[in-house]
């Protein structure tokens, strides 16, 4: 082996050892991969200034961005949006076997199945007359702004695979999340912030349902499209600020020196990961200015802060909703909010009230705020969990609750080309099976992409010999009945 070849090999091994074997912190990894490698092995698309795939959007654009409000744990549709009079009549009686025989059940498997009535009263709300539980008084105020889908179905009955299915269109780990697919297809409208941002909050059941960071992974897509988690309080992104005692001029000189070394190495190796780091350093430097401005809420009028009813930066769902609006204003393409605490196997009445107190007003504030700013018309907001809850009671922890349920549950959508003030689809008289205008998770994905101007069949990426896509290969349809 020639001396020069040995030096190149040794350099490559040291680099891989440092980055992949020793590893870097989660914050640094998220930052360094935020703008990632080329879009294909050929490297035909530049790393920086990425604005989406050629030819996209190919359909009329109704939504420019998505804010997905995930109620992690699975909120009960029977306590929120799906009132069932017949279920109340059967309260405490055995569930008819015609509904449950042969159906997938989680923790109630092998137990006696008894009907459990909806806990809260429902009211007809707004000019649309939509039926919404009294648990959600702020949702009742925005009945005319949202489209409630009462006929959702999914395929995974346990939390982690159900989240994976909701986010990736499959339960197979390692596939790209919907936020990654969207930023891959359309890019972002900002270079000062990530195109895909994740925020989490807690409040409700204790302990909270865990959420794995792979739920916002880029999977087999280039790593620049993975979601970047922002902290709800404290330092929003780790390792963006200058170290103590390092002035900006010295940091700039340090970055320039590292860039020159990377450019020199890339001239020899032509490694797309090196080009990724070159761009990531620049983005990190710009974020030193953009992130503090993003997090500084002092420019928000008092009436806006009062609308959300929370203290900015306190880590609450309300604070995250306000931050989501600010991220949307700055060109972030996909903003995913997780509120953990909706897994109510027992103590349903107590804990679902806690969840509603944390999220009800904040969701209303977000919709109202976007609407007042003229942003709701091109911002798609989606609310829902990974599945619903059973019409059968579960006795766990000393008080009644409900088990996981995948055959029929509710979500709502607003803005971004969605027809407001309507209810779509229905479950049967006991809230067990979706029976009218059934909407599969993949149909939700196809509809979301459609509103963003993307034909879901054209958003593909070559992987393991197949042209992979978010919606897979099974029959999938855009839900035209909910479109404005």
C-alpha positions as CSV (number, residue, x, y, z in Angstrom):
1,X,0.0,0.0,0.0
2,X,1.3,3.4,-0.9
3,X,2.0,6.0,1.8
4,X,-0.7,8.4,0.4
5,X,-3.3,5.5,0.3
6,X,-2.5,4.6,3.8
7,X,-3.0,8.2,5.0
8,X,-6.4,8.4,3.2
9,X,-7.5,5.1,4.8
10,X,-6.3,6.1,8.2
11,X,-8.1,9.4,8.0
12,X,-11.4,7.7,6.9
13,X,-11.1,5.2,9.8
14,X,-10.5,8.0,12.4
15,X,-13.4,10.0,11.1
16,X,-15.8,7.0,11.2
17,X,-14.5,6.0,14.6
18,X,-15.1,9.5,16.0
19,X,-18.5,10.0,14.5
20,X,-20.1,6.5,14.5
21,X,-18.2,4.4,17.0
22,X,-17.6,6.9,19.8
23,X,-20.9,8.7,18.8
24,X,-22.0,12.2,19.5
25,X,-24.7,13.6,21.7
26,X,-28.4,13.5,20.6
27,X,-28.5,17.2,20.2
28,X,-25.4,17.4,18.2
29,X,-26.4,14.5,16.0
30,X,-29.8,16.1,15.3
31,X,-28.0,19.3,14.4
32,X,-25.4,17.7,12.2
33,X,-27.8,15.6,10.3
34,X,-30.4,18.3,9.9
35,X,-29.3,19.2,6.4
36,X,-27.8,15.8,5.6
37,X,-26.4,14.1,2.6
38,X,-27.4,14.2,-1.1
39,X,-30.8,13.0,-2.2
40,X,-29.4,10.2,-4.3
41,X,-26.3,8.1,-4.6
42,X,-25.4,10.1,-7.7
43,X,-25.4,13.3,-5.6
44,X,-27.2,15.4,-8.2
45,X,-29.1,17.6,-5.7
46,X,-27.1,20.2,-3.7
47,X,-26.9,19.8,0.0
48,X,-27.7,23.5,0.9
49,X,-30.6,25.5,-0.4
50,X,-32.7,22.4,-0.9
51,X,-36.3,23.3,-2.0
52,X,-37.8,20.0,-2.8
53,X,-37.9,17.4,-5.6
54,X,-38.1,18.7,-9.2
55,X,-41.8,18.7,-10.3
56,X,-43.2,19.0,-6.9
57,X,-45.7,20.2,-6.0
58,X,-47.6,18.8,-9.0
59,X,-51.1,19.5,-7.7
60,X,-52.8,22.7,-6.6
61,X,-51.4,23.6,-3.2
62,X,-53.9,24.1,-0.4
63,X,-51.5,23.7,2.5
64,X,-48.0,25.0,2.8
65,X,-47.2,23.4,6.1
66,X,-48.6,20.8,8.6
67,X,-49.0,21.1,12.4
68,X,-49.7,17.6,13.8
69,X,-51.1,17.5,17.3
70,X,-50.5,14.0,18.6
71,X,-52.4,13.0,21.7
72,X,-50.0,10.2,22.6
73,X,-51.6,7.2,24.3
74,X,-54.8,7.0,22.4
75,X,-57.6,9.4,23.5
76,X,-61.1,7.8,23.9
77,X,-63.4,8.8,21.0
78,X,-66.3,7.9,23.3
79,X,-65.4,10.7,25.7
80,X,-64.6,13.3,23.1
81,X,-66.2,13.2,19.6
82,X,-68.4,10.1,19.3
83,X,-71.5,10.0,21.4
84,X,-73.2,6.6,21.6
85,X,-76.7,6.5,23.1
86,X,-77.0,2.7,22.6
87,X,-73.8,2.1,24.4
88,X,-75.2,4.1,27.4
89,X,-78.3,1.9,27.3
90,X,-76.2,-1.2,27.6
91,X,-74.0,0.1,30.4
92,X,-72.7,-2.7,32.6
93,X,-74.2,-5.4,30.4
94,X,-72.2,-8.0,28.5
95,X,-71.0,-6.7,25.1
96,X,-72.8,-8.5,22.3
97,X,-70.5,-11.2,20.9
98,X,-71.5,-10.1,17.4
99,X,-69.3,-7.0,17.9
100,X,-66.3,-8.6,19.6
101,X,-65.9,-12.2,18.4
102,X,-62.6,-12.8,16.7
103,X,-61.6,-9.1,17.0
104,X,-58.1,-8.0,18.2
105,X,-58.1,-7.0,21.8
106,X,-55.1,-5.8,23.9
107,X,-55.2,-6.2,27.7
108,X,-58.9,-7.3,27.8
109,X,-58.1,-10.5,26.0
110,X,-59.7,-13.5,27.8
111,X,-61.7,-11.3,30.2
112,X,-65.4,-10.7,30.5
113,X,-66.4,-7.8,28.2
114,X,-68.9,-5.4,29.5
115,X,-70.2,-2.2,27.9
116,X,-69.2,1.1,29.4
117,X,-71.2,4.2,28.7
118,X,-69.6,7.5,27.7
119,X,-68.8,9.5,30.8
120,X,-69.6,13.0,29.7
121,X,-72.6,14.6,28.1
122,X,-72.4,15.8,24.5
123,X,-73.7,19.1,23.0
124,X,-74.5,20.3,19.6
125,X,-72.1,23.1,18.9
126,X,-71.8,26.1,16.6
127,X,-73.8,26.8,13.5
128,X,-72.7,23.4,12.2
129,X,-74.3,21.6,15.1
130,X,-71.3,19.2,15.5
131,X,-71.6,16.9,18.5
132,X,-68.7,17.5,20.9
133,X,-68.2,16.3,24.5
134,X,-68.6,18.7,27.4
135,X,-65.2,17.5,28.4
136,X,-63.8,19.9,25.6
137,X,-65.5,23.3,26.1
138,X,-62.9,25.1,24.0
139,X,-63.3,22.6,21.2
140,X,-67.0,23.3,21.3
141,X,-66.2,26.9,20.5
142,X,-64.3,26.0,17.3
143,X,-66.9,23.4,16.1
144,X,-67.3,25.5,12.9
145,X,-63.6,25.5,12.1
146,X,-62.8,21.8,12.4
147,X,-63.7,18.6,10.4
148,X,-64.3,15.7,12.7
149,X,-63.5,12.3,11.2
150,X,-65.3,9.6,13.3
151,X,-64.4,6.6,11.1
152,X,-60.6,6.2,11.5
153,X,-59.0,2.7,11.5
154,X,-55.5,1.5,12.1
155,X,-53.7,-1.8,12.1
156,X,-51.5,-1.9,15.3
157,X,-53.0,-2.3,18.7
158,X,-50.0,-1.5,21.0
159,X,-48.6,1.9,21.5
160,X,-45.1,1.9,19.9
161,X,-46.0,0.0,16.7
162,X,-49.2,2.1,16.5
163,X,-47.2,5.3,16.6
164,X,-44.9,3.9,14.0
165,X,-47.8,3.1,11.8
166,X,-49.4,6.5,12.3
167,X,-46.1,8.2,11.5
168,X,-44.6,6.0,8.9
169,X,-47.5,4.2,7.3
170,X,-46.1,0.8,8.4
171,X,-45.2,-0.8,11.7
172,X,-41.7,-1.7,10.4
173,X,-39.1,0.2,12.3
174,X,-36.5,2.2,10.4
175,X,-38.9,3.7,7.8
176,X,-39.2,7.4,7.2
177,X,-41.7,9.4,9.2
178,X,-44.3,11.5,7.4
179,X,-42.5,14.7,8.4
180,X,-39.4,13.4,6.7
181,X,-41.3,12.4,3.6
182,X,-42.8,15.8,3.3
183,X,-39.5,17.7,3.8
184,X,-37.9,15.4,1.3
185,X,-40.6,16.1,-1.2
186,X,-41.0,19.9,-0.7
187,X,-38.0,21.0,1.3
188,X,-38.4,23.9,3.8
189,X,-39.0,27.6,3.4
190,X,-36.1,28.4,5.7
191,X,-32.4,27.8,6.0
192,X,-32.1,29.2,9.6
193,X,-34.2,26.4,11.1
194,X,-34.8,22.7,10.5
195,X,-37.6,21.9,8.1
196,X,-39.1,19.3,10.5
197,X,-39.4,20.2,14.3
198,X,-40.7,18.0,17.1
199,X,-42.0,19.2,20.5
200,X,-43.2,17.1,23.5
201,X,-45.2,17.8,26.6
202,X,-46.7,15.8,29.4
203,X,-49.8,15.8,31.6
204,X,-52.5,13.3,32.3
205,X,-51.8,9.6,33.2
206,X,-48.7,8.9,35.3
207,X,-46.4,7.5,34.2
208,X,-46.6,9.1,30.8
209,X,-46.5,7.0,27.7
210,X,-42.9,7.1,26.3
211,X,-42.2,8.3,22.8
212,X,-39.1,7.1,21.0
213,X,-37.1,9.5,18.9
214,X,-37.2,7.1,16.0
215,X,-40.8,8.2,15.5
216,X,-39.5,11.3,13.7
217,X,-36.6,9.4,12.0
218,X,-35.7,9.9,8.3
219,X,-35.3,6.1,8.0
220,X,-33.7,5.3,4.6
221,X,-34.2,8.8,3.4
222,X,-31.1,11.1,3.6
223,X,-30.5,12.1,7.2
224,X,-31.1,15.8,6.5
225,X,-34.9,15.1,6.6
226,X,-35.2,13.7,10.1
227,X,-37.1,15.7,12.7
228,X,-35.1,17.8,15.2
229,X,-36.5,17.8,18.7
230,X,-36.7,21.2,20.4
231,X,-36.7,21.3,24.2
232,X,-39.9,22.8,25.6
233,X,-38.0,24.7,28.2
234,X,-34.4,25.7,28.9
235,X,-31.9,25.4,26.1
236,X,-34.1,24.7,23.0
237,X,-31.4,22.9,21.0
238,X,-28.3,21.5,22.6
239,X,-24.8,22.6,21.4
240,X,-26.0,25.6,19.3
241,X,-24.9,28.3,21.7
242,X,-21.2,29.2,21.9
243,X,-19.3,27.6,24.8
244,X,-18.7,29.7,27.8
245,X,-15.9,32.3,27.2
246,X,-16.0,31.8,23.4
247,X,-16.9,35.1,21.6
248,X,-18.7,35.1,18.3
249,X,-15.6,36.2,16.3
250,X,-13.6,33.2,17.7
251,X,-16.5,30.8,17.0
252,X,-16.7,32.1,13.4
253,X,-12.9,31.6,13.0
254,X,-13.2,28.0,14.4
255,X,-16.0,27.2,12.0
256,X,-14.0,28.6,9.0
257,X,-11.0,26.4,10.0
258,X,-13.1,23.3,10.3
259,X,-14.8,24.1,7.0
260,X,-11.5,24.4,5.2
261,X,-10.3,21.0,6.6
262,X,-13.6,19.4,5.6
263,X,-13.4,20.9,2.1
264,X,-9.8,19.7,1.7
265,X,-10.8,16.2,2.8
266,X,-13.9,16.2,0.5
267,X,-11.7,17.1,-2.5
268,X,-10.0,13.8,-1.9
269,X,-12.9,11.5,-0.9
270,X,-16.0,13.2,-2.4
271,X,-17.9,12.0,0.6
272,X,-21.6,13.3,0.8
273,X,-21.4,13.0,4.6
274,X,-18.6,15.6,4.6
275,X,-20.6,17.9,2.5
276,X,-23.4,17.4,5.0
277,X,-21.2,18.6,7.8
278,X,-20.0,21.6,5.9
279,X,-23.6,22.8,5.5
280,X,-24.6,21.7,9.0
281,X,-21.9,24.0,10.6
282,X,-23.2,26.9,8.6
283,X,-26.8,26.2,9.7
284,X,-25.7,25.8,13.3
285,X,-24.0,29.2,13.1
286,X,-27.2,30.8,11.7
287,X,-29.3,29.1,14.4
288,X,-27.3,30.9,17.0
289,X,-29.2,33.9,15.9
290,X,-32.5,32.5,14.7
291,X,-33.3,30.2,17.7
292,X,-33.0,32.9,20.4
293,X,-35.3,35.1,18.4
294,X,-37.7,32.2,17.9
295,X,-37.8,31.5,21.7
296,X,-38.0,35.1,22.8
297,X,-41.8,35.7,23.3
298,X,-41.4,39.3,24.4
299,X,-42.7,40.4,21.0
300,X,-46.0,38.5,21.5
301,X,-48.9,40.9,22.4
302,X,-50.5,40.3,25.8
303,X,-53.8,39.3,24.2
304,X,-52.1,36.4,22.4
305,X,-50.4,35.2,25.5
306,X,-53.7,35.3,27.3
307,X,-55.4,33.4,24.5
308,X,-53.1,30.4,25.0
309,X,-53.5,30.6,28.8
310,X,-50.0,29.3,29.5
311,X,-46.7,30.8,30.4
312,X,-44.3,30.8,27.4
313,X,-41.4,28.4,27.9
314,X,-42.9,26.4,30.7
315,X,-42.9,23.2,28.8
316,X,-46.6,22.9,28.5
317,X,-48.7,21.9,25.5
318,X,-50.0,25.5,25.4
319,X,-46.4,26.9,25.2
320,X,-45.6,24.4,22.4
321,X,-48.7,25.4,20.4
322,X,-47.6,29.0,20.5
323,X,-44.1,27.9,19.5
324,X,-45.6,25.9,16.7
325,X,-47.3,29.0,15.3
326,X,-43.9,30.9,15.5
327,X,-42.1,28.0,13.7
328,X,-44.8,28.0,11.0
329,X,-44.4,31.7,10.5
330,X,-40.6,31.2,9.9
331,X,-41.0,28.6,7.2
332,X,-40.8,25.2,9.1
333,X,-42.6,22.7,6.9
334,X,-43.7,20.0,9.4
335,X,-44.3,20.6,13.2
336,X,-45.1,17.6,15.3
337,X,-46.4,18.1,18.8
338,X,-46.7,15.2,21.2
339,X,-48.7,15.4,24.4
340,X,-48.1,12.3,26.5
341,X,-50.7,11.1,29.0
342,X,-53.7,9.7,27.1
343,X,-53.3,6.0,27.9
344,X,-56.3,5.5,30.3
345,X,-56.7,1.9,31.2
346,X,-57.9,2.9,34.6
347,X,-59.0,6.2,36.3
348,X,-60.4,7.3,32.9
349,X,-62.6,10.1,34.3
350,X,-59.9,11.6,36.4
351,X,-57.0,11.4,34.0
352,X,-58.8,12.4,30.8
353,X,-59.9,15.5,32.6
354,X,-56.3,16.3,33.2
355,X,-55.4,15.8,29.6
356,X,-58.3,18.0,28.5
357,X,-57.2,20.7,30.9
358,X,-53.7,20.6,29.3
359,X,-54.7,20.6,25.7
360,X,-58.3,21.8,25.1
361,X,-57.8,25.5,25.4
362,X,-54.3,25.4,23.7
363,X,-55.7,23.7,20.6
364,X,-58.4,26.3,20.4
365,X,-55.9,29.1,20.8
366,X,-53.7,27.7,18.0
367,X,-56.6,27.5,15.6
368,X,-57.8,31.0,16.6
369,X,-54.3,32.5,16.4
370,X,-53.7,31.0,12.9
371,X,-57.1,32.1,11.8
372,X,-56.6,35.7,13.0
373,X,-53.2,35.9,11.2
374,X,-54.6,34.6,7.9
375,X,-52.4,31.5,8.3
376,X,-55.1,28.8,8.8
377,X,-56.1,28.8,5.2
378,X,-52.7,27.4,4.2
379,X,-51.8,25.5,7.4
380,X,-53.1,22.0,7.8
381,X,-53.7,21.2,11.5
382,X,-54.4,17.5,12.5
383,X,-55.4,16.3,16.0
384,X,-55.5,12.7,17.1
385,X,-53.8,9.7,18.8
386,X,-52.4,6.5,17.6
387,X,-55.8,4.7,18.1
388,X,-59.0,5.0,20.2
389,X,-60.4,3.2,23.2
390,X,-62.8,0.2,23.6
391,X,-66.5,0.5,24.3
392,X,-65.9,-2.1,26.9
393,X,-64.8,-1.3,30.4
394,X,-61.4,-2.1,31.8
395,X,-60.9,-2.2,35.6
396,X,-57.3,-1.3,36.3
397,X,-55.9,0.7,39.2
398,X,-59.2,0.7,41.1
399,X,-61.3,2.8,38.7
400,X,-62.8,2.1,35.3
401,X,-60.9,2.7,32.1
402,X,-60.8,1.6,28.5
403,X,-58.4,-0.6,26.6
404,X,-56.7,0.1,23.2
405,X,-59.0,0.1,20.2
406,X,-58.1,0.1,16.5
407,X,-61.4,-0.6,14.6
408,X,-62.9,2.8,14.9
409,X,-61.8,6.1,16.5
410,X,-61.9,9.9,15.9
411,X,-59.5,12.6,14.7
412,X,-60.0,16.1,13.5
413,X,-58.5,18.3,10.8
414,X,-58.6,22.0,10.2
415,X,-57.4,24.6,7.7
416,X,-55.2,24.0,4.7
417,X,-58.0,23.0,2.2
418,X,-60.2,21.1,4.7
419,X,-63.9,21.6,4.7
420,X,-64.7,23.2,8.1
421,X,-67.7,22.5,10.4
422,X,-68.5,19.0,9.2
423,X,-68.5,15.5,10.6
424,X,-67.3,12.7,8.3
425,X,-67.9,8.9,8.7
426,X,-69.4,7.0,11.6
427,X,-68.8,4.0,13.8
428,X,-71.6,1.5,14.6
429,X,-74.1,2.1,17.4
430,X,-71.7,1.0,20.1
431,X,-68.6,2.8,18.7
432,X,-66.8,-0.4,18.0
433,X,-66.4,-0.7,14.2
434,X,-66.0,2.2,11.7
435,X,-68.9,1.4,9.3
436,X,-69.5,4.5,7.2
437,X,-66.9,6.3,5.0
438,X,-64.0,4.4,6.6
439,X,-60.7,6.3,6.7
440,X,-57.5,4.3,7.0
441,X,-54.3,5.9,8.3
442,X,-52.8,5.6,4.8
443,X,-55.8,7.5,3.4
444,X,-55.1,10.2,5.9
445,X,-51.5,10.3,4.6
446,X,-52.6,10.5,1.0
447,X,-55.0,13.3,1.8
448,X,-52.4,15.2,3.7
449,X,-50.0,14.9,0.7
450,X,-52.7,15.9,-1.7
451,X,-53.4,19.1,0.2
452,X,-49.6,19.9,0.1
453,X,-49.8,19.5,-3.7
454,X,-48.3,16.0,-3.9
455,X,-49.7,12.9,-5.6
456,X,-48.9,10.2,-3.0
457,X,-48.1,7.7,-5.7
458,X,-45.3,10.0,-7.1
459,X,-43.5,10.7,-3.8
460,X,-41.1,7.7,-3.9
461,X,-37.5,6.8,-3.0
462,X,-35.5,3.8,-4.2
463,X,-34.7,1.4,-1.4
464,X,-33.7,-2.2,-1.5
465,X,-34.9,-2.5,-5.1
466,X,-38.3,-0.9,-4.6
467,X,-39.7,2.6,-5.1
468,X,-40.8,3.1,-1.5
469,X,-43.5,5.6,-0.5
470,X,-45.3,6.7,2.6
471,X,-48.6,5.2,1.6
472,X,-47.2,1.8,0.6
473,X,-48.6,-0.3,-2.2
474,X,-52.1,-1.3,-0.9
475,X,-55.2,0.6,-2.2
476,X,-55.2,4.1,-0.8
477,X,-57.5,7.0,-1.6
478,X,-57.6,10.7,-1.0
479,X,-60.6,11.4,1.3
480,X,-62.4,13.9,-1.0
481,X,-65.4,14.2,1.2
482,X,-63.5,16.3,3.7
483,X,-61.9,18.7,1.2
484,X,-63.2,22.3,0.8
